[in-house]
Amino acid sequence: GRWGLQAAPPANPRGVPVRPMATLHRTLAAAVAAATLILLPVLAQAQAKPMKLGFVNVARLLAESPQAAAASRQLDNEFGPRQRELVAKQKTLQERADKLKKDAAVMGAEERRNAEAGLRKDEREFARRAEERREDVNRRQNEAIGKLRVDLGTEVAKFARQNGYDLIVSDAAYVDPAMDVTAQVLQALQAKP
C-alpha cells in the first residue's frame, strides 16, 4: 500500500496462506492436460480416417423426385373437381354480371335491385367457397410436403449409410460442387418402386 503495508493473503484452517488465482491456474492446467490425454486417441483416429461429407439440395429433391410428382398428382386428383366447379361458377357469375350491365337500362328499378342483390349474394358465396378451397389446398399441401420431407430424409440417411458418408448436410452458405450428392440421391429415389 501507500505506507508499505500489504494485506496478508487469507489463510486456510491450517494457517497456510491461500493464493486463489494460483490454485485456479494449477487446476485449470491440470484439467487441460487431462482432457488432452483423453482426447489424443480420438484425435489420432479421426486423423487416420478422414470424414466423408456430402451435401443434398432438398429443394431440388422436392421439385424433381418421383415421390414429389406423385404427391402433386394426388393433390390434383383430390382438389381438381372442386377447382373445375369453381371455374364454371366464376364463368356463370361473369356472364350474369355482363347481362345485368347490358340489360340494366331496360329493367325496372326493383328488378335491377333484386338482380344486383342476387348477384352480390352469389359472388360472396363464390368468394367464400374459393377461400375454403384455398385453405384446404394449403393445409393438404403442407401435410404432403411434411410427409415428403420425412420420406426424403429417410432416403438421404439410407443413401449415406450405403455409401459410407459420415455427414450429409442440406443447408450451407457454400458447397463445393464435388460434395453435392443430390443427383445420386435422385437416382436412388427414381429407382425406388
DAWO-V138506 format. One record per residue. N is the residue number from 1. SS is DSSP state (@ for helix, = for strand, . for the rest). PHI is phi in radians with two decimals (999 if undefined). D_CENTER is the distance of its C-alpha to the mean C-alpha in Angstrom with 1 decimal. Layout:
# DAWO-V138506
N | SS | PHI | D_CENTER
N | SS | PHI | D_CENTER
This chain:
# DAWO-V138506
1 | . | 999 | 63.6
2 | . | -1.16 | 65.9
3 | . | -1.76 | 69.1
4 | . | 1.48 | 68.1
5 | . | -1.70 | 66.9
6 | . | -2.18 | 63.6
7 | . | -1.30 | 62.0
8 | . | -1.28 | 62.1
9 | . | -1.08 | 58.7
10 | . | -1.05 | 58.0
11 | = | -1.91 | 59.7
12 | . | -1.45 | 58.3
13 | . | -0.99 | 60.6
14 | . | -1.53 | 62.6
15 | . | 1.54 | 63.5
16 | . | -1.55 | 61.5
17 | = | -1.07 | 59.7
18 | . | -1.86 | 55.9
19 | . | -2.00 | 53.9
20 | @ | -0.99 | 50.3
21 | @ | -1.18 | 48.6
22 | @ | -1.14 | 50.5
23 | @ | -1.14 | 49.4
24 | @ | -1.07 | 45.8
25 | @ | -1.11 | 45.9
26 | @ | -1.14 | 47.6
27 | @ | -1.12 | 45.1
28 | @ | -1.11 | 42.1
29 | @ | -1.10 | 43.8
30 | @ | -1.16 | 44.5
31 | @ | -1.15 | 40.9
32 | @ | -1.11 | 39.6
33 | @ | -1.10 | 42.3
34 | @ | -1.15 | 41.4
35 | @ | -1.11 | 37.6
36 | @ | -1.10 | 38.6
37 | @ | -1.12 | 40.9
38 | @ | -1.23 | 38.3
39 | @ | -1.46 | 35.6
40 | @ | -0.96 | 38.0
41 | @ | -1.10 | 37.8
42 | @ | -1.15 | 34.0
43 | @ | -1.14 | 33.9
44 | @ | -1.11 | 36.6
45 | @ | -1.17 | 34.8
46 | @ | -1.11 | 31.5
47 | @ | -1.28 | 33.7
48 | @ | -1.23 | 35.4
49 | . | -2.13 | 32.2
50 | . | -1.18 | 29.7
51 | . | -1.26 | 26.0
52 | . | -1.75 | 24.5
53 | = | -1.99 | 21.2
54 | = | -2.56 | 18.9
55 | = | -2.31 | 15.9
56 | . | -2.26 | 13.8
57 | . | -1.58 | 12.1
58 | @ | -1.13 | 9.3
59 | @ | -1.06 | 9.7
60 | @ | -1.17 | 13.3
61 | @ | -1.09 | 13.0
62 | @ | -1.15 | 11.4
63 | @ | -1.47 | 14.2
64 | @ | -1.94 | 17.1
65 | . | -1.29 | 17.0
66 | @ | -1.10 | 19.7
67 | @ | -1.15 | 17.6
68 | @ | -1.18 | 15.4
69 | @ | -1.11 | 18.8
70 | @ | -1.13 | 20.2
71 | @ | -1.12 | 17.5
72 | @ | -1.15 | 18.2
73 | @ | -1.09 | 21.9
74 | @ | -1.09 | 21.6
75 | @ | -1.14 | 20.1
76 | @ | -1.07 | 22.9
77 | @ | -1.13 | 25.5
78 | @ | -1.26 | 24.4
79 | @ | -1.91 | 24.3
80 | @ | -1.03 | 26.7
81 | @ | -1.04 | 29.9
82 | @ | -1.15 | 28.8
83 | @ | -1.14 | 27.9
84 | @ | -1.09 | 31.3
85 | @ | -1.08 | 33.0
86 | @ | -1.16 | 31.5
87 | @ | -1.10 | 32.5
88 | @ | -1.11 | 36.0
89 | @ | -1.13 | 36.2
90 | @ | -1.11 | 35.2
91 | @ | -1.10 | 37.9
92 | @ | -1.08 | 40.4
93 | @ | -1.11 | 39.7
94 | @ | -1.13 | 40.1
95 | @ | -1.09 | 43.4
96 | @ | -1.11 | 44.6
97 | @ | -1.12 | 43.8
98 | @ | -1.10 | 45.6
99 | @ | -1.13 | 48.6
100 | @ | -1.10 | 48.8
101 | @ | -1.10 | 48.8
102 | @ | -1.22 | 51.5
103 | @ | -1.60 | 53.6
104 | @ | -1.02 | 53.3
105 | @ | -1.19 | 56.5
106 | @ | -1.72 | 58.6
107 | . | -1.50 | 57.1
108 | . | -1.30 | 58.7
109 | @ | -1.04 | 56.9
110 | @ | -1.18 | 56.1
111 | @ | -1.07 | 54.9
112 | @ | -1.14 | 52.6
113 | @ | -1.05 | 51.2
114 | @ | -1.11 | 50.6
115 | @ | -1.15 | 48.9
116 | @ | -1.14 | 46.7
117 | @ | -1.11 | 45.8
118 | @ | -1.10 | 45.0
119 | @ | -1.13 | 42.8
120 | @ | -1.06 | 40.9
121 | @ | -1.07 | 40.4
122 | @ | -1.17 | 39.1
123 | @ | -1.16 | 36.8
124 | @ | -1.11 | 35.3
125 | @ | -1.10 | 34.9
126 | @ | -1.07 | 33.3
127 | @ | -1.07 | 30.8
128 | @ | -1.10 | 30.0
129 | @ | -1.17 | 29.5
130 | @ | -1.13 | 27.3
131 | @ | -1.17 | 25.1
132 | @ | -1.03 | 25.0
133 | @ | -1.09 | 24.0
134 | @ | -1.04 | 21.2
135 | @ | -1.12 | 19.8
136 | @ | -1.10 | 20.3
137 | @ | -1.10 | 18.6
138 | @ | -1.06 | 15.5
139 | @ | -1.07 | 15.5
140 | @ | -1.18 | 16.1
141 | @ | -1.09 | 13.6
142 | @ | -1.09 | 10.8
143 | @ | -1.09 | 12.6
144 | @ | -1.13 | 13.1
145 | @ | -1.16 | 9.6
146 | @ | -1.05 | 8.7
147 | @ | -1.12 | 11.9
148 | @ | -1.11 | 11.5
149 | @ | -1.07 | 8.4
150 | @ | -1.11 | 10.8
151 | @ | -1.09 | 13.7
152 | @ | -1.15 | 12.5
153 | @ | -1.06 | 11.7
154 | @ | -1.10 | 15.2
155 | @ | -1.18 | 16.7
156 | @ | -1.13 | 15.5
157 | @ | -1.10 | 17.0
158 | @ | -1.09 | 20.1
159 | @ | -1.04 | 20.5
160 | @ | -1.08 | 20.3
161 | @ | -1.11 | 23.0
162 | @ | -1.16 | 25.1
163 | . | -1.90 | 25.2
164 | . | 1.27 | 25.7
165 | . | -1.44 | 22.6
166 | . | -1.50 | 22.2
167 | = | -2.71 | 18.7
168 | = | -2.20 | 16.0
169 | = | -1.83 | 13.2
170 | . | -2.12 | 10.3
171 | . | -2.56 | 10.1
172 | . | -2.73 | 13.6
173 | . | -1.26 | 15.9
174 | . | -2.55 | 18.4
175 | . | -2.40 | 18.9
176 | . | -1.14 | 22.3
177 | @ | -0.94 | 22.3
178 | @ | -1.16 | 24.3
179 | @ | -1.57 | 21.4
180 | = | -1.33 | 19.1
181 | . | -1.89 | 19.3
182 | @ | -1.01 | 17.1
183 | @ | -1.09 | 20.4
184 | @ | -1.17 | 21.7
185 | @ | -1.15 | 18.7
186 | @ | -1.07 | 19.0
187 | @ | -1.06 | 22.7
188 | @ | -1.12 | 22.2
189 | @ | -1.17 | 20.0
190 | @ | -1.23 | 22.7
191 | @ | -1.38 | 25.4
192 | . | -1.27 | 23.9
193 | . | -1.20 | 25.9
